[in-house]
Amino acid sequence: MRNKELSSGSAGVLEVASDVEVVFNRNDSIADVIEALIGAATTSIDAALYGFSSQRLASALEEAQSRRLRLRLIIDGNKYRENPGCQRLLADRNLSFRLAFGRDGAGSKMHHKFALLDRKLVLSGSYNWTAASEGRNYENLRSFETPTWSRRTARSLRRFGKNRQRFPMRNPKEGPCRT
């Protein structure tokens, strides 16, 4: 469904986003949409994901990485530690990633679910990149391009690099993370 939607922030209306794509997984596969958008990306994929266990999206990211796209993944540190499936998935696909926590450090959530493709296309919504989100839950995803929201999304991703509670970008085959 294409429509016009107001992009707003704490200071009020920022700009009108045209061509907002909204997908609900009651009728459509959100993983299909994300997989196609990753396949169409040409320079970079940045994502902050609370949950990540989708084999097919991991395959799409692995393929994008093989095309030499810059890939930066930020995964919630608590969710990662409690989910051996996520740990194996990242290791098996050799995807580099960074762990992050919420505002109060370990024990609080980095609860984001957004991505920035080619530094211009924003993906955001309730959808975790997990099998449960695809097959069991009611979820949504919005995709849109606006300069303001693309900059804000990029800035939010950069802030994780300044967060003392994060781990350095790492390759999962190098062994377990240490705090």
Stockholm file with secondary structure:
# STOCKHOLM 1.0

chainA/1-179         MRNKELSSGSAGVLEVASDVEVVFNRNDSIADVIEALIGAATTSIDAALYGFSSQRLASALEEAQSRRLRLRLIIDGNKYRENPGCQRLLADRNLSFRLAFGRDGAGSKMHHKFALLDRKLVLSGSYNWTAASEGRNYENLRSFETPTWSRRTARSLRRFGKNRQRFPMRNPKEGPCRT
#=GR chainA/1-179 SS CEEEEEEEETTEEEEEEEEEEEEETTTSCHHHHHHHHHHHCCSEEEEEESCBCCHHHHHHHHHHHHTTCEEEEEEEHHHHHHCHHHHHHHHHTTCCBEEECBTTBTTSCCCCEEEEETTTEEEEESCCBSHHHHHTSCCEEEEEECHHHHHHHHHHHHHGGGCTTSCCCBCGGGCCCCC
#=GC SS_cons         CEEEEEEEETTEEEEEEEEEEEEETTTSCHHHHHHHHHHHCCSEEEEEESCBCCHHHHHHHHHHHHTTCEEEEEEEHHHHHHCHHHHHHHHHTTCCBEEECBTTBTTSCCCCEEEEETTTEEEEESCCBSHHHHHTSCCEEEEEECHHHHHHHHHHHHHGGGCTTSCCCBCGGGCCCCC
//
